Amino acid sequence: MTVSGDQKAKAKTEQAKGKMKEIAGRAVGNERLTAEGRTEQVKGDARKAKEKLKDTFKH
């Protein structure tokens, strides 16, 4: 897998982990866990956007 591929996979993982944390936090009423989940999702979204931008300039 390329470096770009690794970063894309990492972005998807961060997004998925974040979503799971957010759902779990909401289910048990834990605001901190919910916030951590949202933060991870945003980090994953940012990483994904960065990789898309890099791909755009490669072609």
DSSP file (Angstrom, degrees, kcal/mol; ACC not computed):
  #  RESIDUE AA STRUCTURE BP1 BP2  ACC     N-H-->O    O-->H-N    N-H-->O    O-->H-N    TCO  KAPPA ALPHA  PHI   PSI    X-CA   Y-CA   Z-CA
    1    1 A M              0   0    0      0, 0.0     2,-0.0     0, 0.0     0, 0.0   0.000 360.0 360.0 360.0 142.4    0.0    0.0    0.0
    2    2 A T     >  -     0   0    0      1,-0.1     4,-2.6     4,-0.0     5,-0.2  -0.260 360.0-106.1 -77.8 168.5    1.3    3.5   -0.8
    3    3 A V  H  > S+     0   0    0      1,-0.2     4,-2.3     2,-0.2     5,-0.2   0.921 125.1  50.4 -60.3 -42.8    1.8    6.2    1.7
    4    4 A S  H  > S+     0   0    0      1,-0.2     4,-2.3     2,-0.2    -1,-0.2   0.905 109.9  50.5 -61.6 -41.4   -1.4    7.9    0.4
    5    5 A G  H  > S+     0   0    0      2,-0.2     4,-2.3     1,-0.2    -1,-0.2   0.885 108.8  51.7 -63.4 -39.4   -3.2    4.6    0.7
    6    6 A D  H  X S+     0   0    0     -4,-2.6     4,-2.4     1,-0.2    -2,-0.2   0.911 110.5  48.2 -62.5 -42.4   -2.1    4.3    4.3
    7    7 A Q  H  X S+     0   0    0     -4,-2.3     4,-2.3     2,-0.2    -2,-0.2   0.880 110.6  51.0 -67.0 -38.1   -3.3    7.7    5.1
    8    8 A K  H  X S+     0   0    0     -4,-2.3     4,-2.2     2,-0.2    -1,-0.2   0.911 111.4  47.9 -65.3 -41.5   -6.6    7.1    3.5
    9    9 A A  H  X S+     0   0    0     -4,-2.3     4,-2.3     1,-0.2    -2,-0.2   0.897 110.9  51.4 -64.7 -39.9   -7.0    3.9    5.5
   10   10 A K  H  X S+     0   0    0     -4,-2.4     4,-2.7     2,-0.2    -2,-0.2   0.892 108.2  52.5 -64.2 -38.9   -6.1    5.7    8.6
   11   11 A A  H  X S+     0   0    0     -4,-2.3     4,-2.5     2,-0.2    -2,-0.2   0.932 109.9  47.6 -61.8 -45.9   -8.7    8.4    7.9
   12   12 A K  H  X S+     0   0    0     -4,-2.2     4,-2.5     1,-0.2    -2,-0.2   0.893 112.1  50.5 -63.1 -39.5  -11.4    5.8    7.5
   13   13 A T  H  X S+     0   0    0     -4,-2.3     4,-2.9     2,-0.2     5,-0.3   0.926 110.5  48.7 -64.2 -45.3  -10.3    4.1   10.7
   14   14 A E  H  X S+     0   0    0     -4,-2.7     4,-2.5     1,-0.2    -2,-0.2   0.913 112.1  49.4 -61.2 -42.1  -10.4    7.4   12.6
   15   15 A Q  H  X S+     0   0    0     -4,-2.5     4,-2.2    -5,-0.2    -2,-0.2   0.929 113.9  45.1 -62.8 -45.0  -13.8    8.2   11.2
   16   16 A A  H  X S+     0   0    0     -4,-2.5     4,-2.3     2,-0.2    -2,-0.2   0.923 114.4  47.5 -66.9 -45.1  -15.2    4.7   12.2
   17   17 A K  H  X S+     0   0    0     -4,-2.9     4,-2.5     1,-0.2    -1,-0.2   0.908 112.4  51.1 -62.1 -41.2  -13.7    4.8   15.7
   18   18 A G  H  X S+     0   0    0     -4,-2.5     4,-2.6    -5,-0.3    -1,-0.2   0.914 109.3  49.5 -62.7 -42.9  -15.0    8.2   16.2
   19   19 A K  H  X S+     0   0    0     -4,-2.2     4,-2.5     2,-0.2    -1,-0.2   0.909 111.3  49.6 -62.9 -42.4  -18.5    7.3   15.2
   20   20 A M  H  X S+     0   0    0     -4,-2.3     4,-2.7     2,-0.2    -2,-0.2   0.916 112.1  48.0 -63.5 -42.9  -18.4    4.3   17.5
   21   21 A K  H  X S+     0   0    0     -4,-2.5     4,-3.0     2,-0.2    -2,-0.2   0.913 111.4  50.6 -63.6 -42.2  -17.2    6.4   20.4
   22   22 A E  H  X S+     0   0    0     -4,-2.6     4,-2.3     2,-0.2    -2,-0.2   0.935 112.6  45.8 -61.6 -45.8  -19.9    9.0   19.8
   23   23 A I  H  X S+     0   0    0     -4,-2.5     4,-2.4     2,-0.2    -2,-0.2   0.923 114.6  47.7 -63.2 -44.9  -22.6    6.4   19.6
   24   24 A A  H  X S+     0   0    0     -4,-2.7     4,-1.9     1,-0.2     6,-0.3   0.919 111.1  51.5 -63.0 -43.1  -21.4    4.7   22.8
   25   25 A G  H  X>S+     0   0    0     -4,-3.0     5,-2.6     1,-0.2     4,-0.8   0.907 111.7  46.3 -60.6 -42.8  -21.1    8.0   24.6
   26   26 A R  H  <5S+     0   0    0     -4,-2.3     3,-0.4     3,-0.2    -1,-0.2   0.896 109.1  55.9 -66.1 -39.5  -24.6    8.9   23.7
   27   27 A A  H  <5S+     0   0    0     -4,-2.4    -2,-0.2     1,-0.2    -1,-0.2   0.870 118.2  32.3 -62.7 -37.6  -25.9    5.5   24.7
   28   28 A V  H  <5S-     0   0    0     -4,-1.9    -1,-0.2    -5,-0.1    -2,-0.2   0.422 112.1-113.6-101.1   1.2  -24.5    5.8   28.2
   29   29 A G  T  <5 +     0   0    0     -4,-0.8     2,-0.9    -3,-0.4    -3,-0.2   0.786  63.7 149.4  74.9  26.9  -24.9    9.5   28.6
   30   30 A N     >< -     0   0    0     -5,-2.6     4,-2.0    -6,-0.3    -1,-0.2  -0.816  25.9-174.1 -98.9 101.7  -21.1   10.2   28.7
   31   31 A E  H  > S+     0   0    0     -2,-0.9     4,-2.7     1,-0.2     5,-0.2   0.849  82.5  56.1 -64.4 -35.5  -20.6   13.7   27.1
   32   32 A R  H  > S+     0   0    0      2,-0.2     4,-2.5     1,-0.2    -1,-0.2   0.930 109.3  45.6 -63.0 -45.3  -16.8   13.3   27.2
   33   33 A L  H  > S+     0   0    0      2,-0.2     4,-2.2     1,-0.2    -1,-0.2   0.889 112.4  51.7 -64.7 -40.0  -16.8   10.1   25.2
   34   34 A T  H  X S+     0   0    0     -4,-2.0     4,-2.1     2,-0.2    -2,-0.2   0.928 111.4  47.2 -61.4 -45.3  -19.3   11.7   22.8
   35   35 A A  H  X S+     0   0    0     -4,-2.7     4,-2.4     2,-0.2    -2,-0.2   0.895 110.1  52.4 -64.8 -41.1  -17.1   14.7   22.3
   36   36 A E  H  X S+     0   0    0     -4,-2.5     4,-2.4     1,-0.2    -1,-0.2   0.900 108.9  51.7 -60.8 -40.2  -14.0   12.5   21.8
   37   37 A G  H  X S+     0   0    0     -4,-2.2     4,-2.1     2,-0.2    -2,-0.2   0.919 109.5  48.0 -62.9 -44.6  -15.8   10.6   19.2
   38   38 A R  H  X S+     0   0    0     -4,-2.1     4,-2.3     1,-0.2    -1,-0.2   0.910 110.5  52.6 -62.5 -41.6  -16.8   13.7   17.3
   39   39 A T  H  X S+     0   0    0     -4,-2.4     4,-2.4     1,-0.2    -2,-0.2   0.916 108.8  49.4 -61.3 -44.5  -13.2   14.9   17.5
   40   40 A E  H  X S+     0   0    0     -4,-2.4     4,-2.4     1,-0.2    -1,-0.2   0.888 109.8  51.9 -62.6 -38.7  -11.8   11.7   16.0
   41   41 A Q  H  X S+     0   0    0     -4,-2.1     4,-2.6     2,-0.2    -1,-0.2   0.913 109.3  49.4 -63.9 -41.9  -14.4   11.9   13.2
   42   42 A V  H  X S+     0   0    0     -4,-2.3     4,-2.6     2,-0.2    -2,-0.2   0.905 110.3  50.8 -64.5 -41.3  -13.3   15.5   12.4
   43   43 A K  H  X S+     0   0    0     -4,-2.4     4,-2.4     2,-0.2    -1,-0.2   0.920 111.7  47.9 -61.5 -42.8   -9.6   14.4   12.4
   44   44 A G  H  X S+     0   0    0     -4,-2.4     4,-2.4     2,-0.2    -2,-0.2   0.899 111.2  50.6 -63.8 -41.2  -10.5   11.6   10.0
   45   45 A D  H  X S+     0   0    0     -4,-2.6     4,-2.4     2,-0.2    -2,-0.2   0.911 111.3  48.5 -62.6 -42.4  -12.5   14.0    7.8
   46   46 A A  H  X S+     0   0    0     -4,-2.6     4,-2.3     2,-0.2    -2,-0.2   0.907 111.6  49.0 -65.4 -41.9   -9.5   16.4    7.7
   47   47 A R  H  X S+     0   0    0     -4,-2.4     4,-2.2     2,-0.2    -1,-0.2   0.909 111.8  49.7 -63.4 -41.7   -7.1   13.6    6.8
   48   48 A K  H  X S+     0   0    0     -4,-2.4     4,-2.2     1,-0.2    -2,-0.2   0.915 110.9  49.1 -63.8 -43.4   -9.4   12.4    4.1
   49   49 A A  H  X S+     0   0    0     -4,-2.4     4,-2.3     1,-0.2    -1,-0.2   0.894 109.6  52.4 -63.7 -40.0   -9.7   15.9    2.6
   50   50 A K  H  X S+     0   0    0     -4,-2.3     4,-2.2     1,-0.2    -1,-0.2   0.914 110.3  47.7 -62.3 -43.2   -6.0   16.4    2.7
   51   51 A E  H  X S+     0   0    0     -4,-2.2     4,-2.4     2,-0.2    -1,-0.2   0.876 110.2  52.1 -67.2 -37.5   -5.4   13.1    0.8
   52   52 A K  H  X S+     0   0    0     -4,-2.2     4,-2.1     2,-0.2    -1,-0.2   0.913 109.8  49.7 -63.2 -41.6   -8.1   14.0   -1.8
   53   53 A L  H  X S+     0   0    0     -4,-2.3     4,-1.7     2,-0.2    -2,-0.2   0.912 110.1  50.0 -63.2 -43.1   -6.4   17.4   -2.3
   54   54 A K  H  X S+     0   0    0     -4,-2.2     4,-1.2     1,-0.2    -1,-0.2   0.906 110.0  51.2 -62.1 -41.7   -3.0   15.6   -2.8
   55   55 A D  H  X S+     0   0    0     -4,-2.4     4,-1.2     1,-0.2     3,-0.3   0.884 105.9  56.0 -62.2 -38.2   -4.6   13.2   -5.3
   56   56 A T  H  < S+     0   0    0     -4,-2.1     3,-0.3     1,-0.2    -1,-0.2   0.901 109.2  45.3 -61.6 -41.5   -6.0   16.1   -7.2
   57   57 A F  H  < S+     0   0    0     -4,-1.7    -1,-0.2     1,-0.2    -2,-0.2   0.680 104.8  62.7 -78.6 -16.9   -2.6   17.7   -7.7
   58   58 A K  H  <        0   0    0     -4,-1.2    -1,-0.2    -3,-0.3    -2,-0.2   0.843 360.0 360.0 -72.0 -33.2   -0.9   14.5   -8.7
   59   59 A H     <        0   0    0     -4,-1.2    -1,-0.2    -3,-0.3    -2,-0.2   0.438 360.0 360.0 -95.1 360.0   -3.1   14.1  -11.8
